[in-house]
């Protein structure tokens, strides 16, 4: 697969800090998944990552073409280009 055939994807990120960060991030990821299903997003990826013991993130990866609409609806803390 060449580079031109790949769609650009954006990883929208929500940060959670503190002793309950993991639990909150996991719960938030459930809602992100539900949103992606409801909106019929193309091949969404959701999940949780540990940054440190007290910092976890929930994320939603979407096509760049819908990123602005999703960003405006969900208000992520930050975003980055998604790299496989």
N, C-alpha and C positions, 0 to 999 in steps of 0.2 A: 504494500500500500504506500503510495507516495504522499508526501506532505500536503499537496494540494487537495487530496481527496479526504483529508481529515477535517472535521468541523472543529472550529475553535470552541473550547469549553471554558467555563468560568466556575471557580469554586467560591461560593459564598460562605462566609465563616461567622459564627457566633461564639464569642469567648465567655467562659464561665470560670470564676475563680473562687477559691475558698474550700472549706472542708466538705461541702456538698456539691462541688463542681461536677464530679463524675455523674452523680445521680441526676442533676439538673440537665446536663448535656445529653444524657441518654433519653430523658423525657422529651427534650426539645427536638431531638432527631426523629422521634416518633411523629411529632406534629409536622416536621418538614416532609417526611415520607407521605403523610396524609395529604398535605397540600399538593405535592407533586402528583399524586394519584388523582385528586379532585380536578386539578388543572390539566391533566393529561399531558404532562411534560414529556418530551422525547428523551428516553433513556436517562432518567435522573439517577444520580448516585447520592445516597445519604449515609451518614455515619458519625462516629465520634472518634476523636484522637486525643491522646494524652500528651500534653506539653510538659507538664511536671506533676508532682503529687497534688498540687493545689490549683492546677490550671488545665482545663479540658476545653475542647472545642467541639461543637456540632457543626456539620457542614452539609451543603447541598450543591451538587455540581449540575450545571445546566448549560444548554447551548448558548453561545454568545448572543444569538439573535433574540433570545427572550430574557436575557439577563436584566435589562433595565426594568422591565415590567415586574419581574420577580423581586428585584432589589427594592423597588418602590413599595411593593405589597408587604414584604417581610422585614425590611430594615435590618439587614445584616450589619455586623460591626465592621467587617472588612471583606475583601475579596482578592482573589489572585487567579492568574491563568492556571488552568488545570493541566498538569503534566503527568503523563502515564509513566 
